[in-house]
Amino acid sequence: RRRLLAATLGVLIAIVLVLAWTLRLPGRVLFPMLFSVDIVLLSLLMLSPHIVRPSRLPGIALLCALLAQCGMLVYVHVHQWRSTAALNEVLIALEQQERNINLVWGAGLPIEHLHPIYGLGRMRDINFLWLGCSTFSPPYYQALQHYRLTDLYTALYTRRDLKLICSVTQVPFYLQYVREHYGRELDVQALAQYQLDNGERLREFGVYQFTPRSDE
């Protein structure tokens, strides 16, 4: 029975590590998976006297797992703190351009790094228009009417007060869309670019201004 339990535990740990490494899981998914191993170890520690001969192995394994996970939590927390500070600087810069309308494309502005109290309060003083799950909803159309926007895609390169906040990789898609649907070539200016590292992956995004190409 001891060999069977050890093999089962080994397979469980291997599955968790393979999924974590290959899928690059975010912390909100990874850590519950890792702590599931702790639950199994704790269960073995409590039940081992009843199903197998007494052994210190589950207790030692549980202690090692907890120490490793605490180290990972500290590592991720340090990166999260740095990302929160960097994103706060982004909001300060946007606040200084209070007349601008900031169009946020999808997850272009990673607000999950904001401080839940101070950061979200700062966003109230910035004009945001979000493109994502709320697109084509009544609040979306109300925002278009409030900012006097009829064609959002042309307004991005005809209105100087409209900026696009998005991932660095999304900019070519907008340029291609305008080229195919409006027959226009655009020049793009990166007003600001940022990098956030939360310990899981590096995210690059920026604030962009578009203008029609001068040679057209």
N, C-alpha and C positions, 0 to 999 in steps of 0.2 A: 504493500500500500504506500509505503514511503516513496518508492520509486515512481509510482503512478502520480502521486501528488507533486513530486518534484518535476516530473515531465510536464504535467498540466500547467504548473506555474511557469516553467520555462517557455512553453508555447505562448502563454498569455503575454509575458513580458516581450517576447520576440515580436508578436503581432503589434503590440503598442508601439514599439520602437520603429518597426518597419513603416507603419502608417505615419508616424510622426516625421520620419525622415523623408519619405517619398512624397507625401501630400503637403508638406510644409504647413501643418495645421496651425491656426492661430491659438493663442494662449487660452482663450475661452473654451476651446475644444480639447486642446492637448492636456491641460492640467486635470480636468475631470477623468480623462482616460488614464493618466498616470496614477491618480489617487484610487482608481479602481483596483490597481495592483495592491495598494496598501490594504484595501478592504479584504482582498483574498488572503493576504499574509496575516492580517489580524484574525481572520476566521480560522486559519490553520493554527495560529498560535493558541487560540481558545479551545479548539476542538482536538488538537493533537493528542492530548492524554487519553482521549476516548477512542480514537481510531487507529493510532499508531503508537509506538513506544515514545516516551518523552524525548524531545529533541530541542536544542537551542537554535536550530537552523532557521525556523520561521521568525523568531525574535531578532536574530542578527540581520536577516534579510530585510525585515521591516524597518529596523533602525537605519540600515544603509540606504533604503529607498527614501525614507523621510529626510535624511541628510542631503541626498542628491536633489530632491525636489525643493527643499528650502534654498539650496544654492541656486537652482534655476529660477525660483521666484525672485530672489534678490537681483539676479542678472537682468531679468525682464523688467523689474521695477525701476532699476537704474536707467535703462533705455527708455522706459515709458516717461520717467521724469524729464529726461532730456528732450523727448519729443514734445511733451507738454509745454516746456519752456520755449522751444523753437516755434511751436504753433501760436503761442501767445504773442510772440514778436510779429508774426504774420497779421494777427488781428489788430495789433497796435498800428501797423502800417496801413491797413485797410481803413481804420478809424480816421486817419488823417486825411483820407480822400472821401469825405462824408457825402459828397454829391454824386459819387460814382455808383453805378448799379453793377453788382457783382453776380454774374451768372455762373452758378456752380453746376458743373456737368457730372452727374452721377456721384461717385465717391471722390471727386476731384479735391475736395477739402476734407481731409480726414478728421472729422470732428470727434471721433472716438478718443482722440488724444487730449481733448480739452479737459481742463479741471471742471468737475461737475457743478461747482458753485461759482467760482470766479470767472472761468472761461466762457460759460454759456451766457452769463449776464452781460459780458462785453459784446456779444453778438447782437444785442438788441439795438445798438447804435450804428449798425452797419446795414446797408441795403443789400439784401440777398434775394436772388431768384433761383430756385432750385429746379434742376432738370433731373428727374428720376421717377420714382414711383408715383409722385403727385402730378406728373405731367398730364395735361388734358383734363384735370379735375377742376371743379368750380373754383377753389382757391388759386389755381394756376391761372385761369382766365381773369380772375379778379386782379391778380398781380400784373398781368399784361396790360389790363386797362388802367391800372394805377400808374404804371410807368410809361403809358402811352406807346406801347409796342404793338405793332400789327404783324409784321413779319420778323420774327426773332432772328432768323438766320442772316437776313440782310442788315438788320440793325446792328449786328456785331461788328460789321465793317463800315457802317455809315454814321453811327453815333459814337462820339468821342467819350461819352460818359459810361459806355457799356463795356465791361471787361469780362473776360472769360477766365474762370478758375478751373483748372482741370489737370489731369495727369499729363506728364510730358509726352507720353505715347499717344494721347488722344488728339493732339493738335493736328497731325497729318490727316486724320479722318475728317475733321471739319474742313480743312483746305480742299480735300478731294470732293467733299459733298458740294461745296460752293462751286467748284470747277465743273462738276457734272450737271448740276441743276440750274446754275445761274450763268455759266460760261465766264466766270470772273477768276482772275488770278489775284491772290492776296499776298501782301507782305505782312509778316508777323513780327511783333516786337515783344520780347519777354521783359515785362516790367519788373518782375521778381521771380526768382526760382528758389525752391526750398527742398531740403532732403530731411526726411524723418526716418529714424531707425528705432523701431520698438523692440529690438532684440529678436524679431522673427524674420523681418524682411525690410529692405530699404525702399522707401516710397518717395518718388520724385514728383513734384507738382509745381505749378507756377501760375502767375497772373499775366494774362496776355492781352495785347491790343492788336487789332487787325485793321488794315487799311488797304484800299484798292491799289494794285500795282501801278506805279506812275507811268510806265511805258504803254499803258492801254489807252 
